[in-house]
Amino acid sequence: MNKSENIHDRWVELKKLSDHQELSGTQRAEITFKRLTLRQREVAKHLIEGHTNKMIANDLGLKVVTVKLPVRNILKLLKVKNRTQAALHLHEMQQRINL
């Protein structure tokens, strides 16, 4: 096998992982959770509880505008359209990997 075949095989393997193909639900949850920043993880725990941005900001000692960016990024990462869908997805992750 030549170098280009090795590179291609590795790319295919990484592509499968990034697409979460052939992974269990727990593995997908772990990969997704590891992609969250520390701030996003803090915010995610509050989203699971159904907290508003204002409630999250007050609890973390932040301004509401500072909470909006992590919330938006969590929605993008989870590929969901709203915070309710995000909360459901995060709750499932929590059950699988104990956030």
Secondary structure, 3 states (H helix, E strand, C coil): CCHHHHHHHHHHHHHHHHCCCCCCHHHHHHHHHHCCCHHHHHHHHHHHCCCCHHHHHHHHCCCHHHHHHHHHHHHHHHCCCCHHHHHHHHHHHHHHHCC
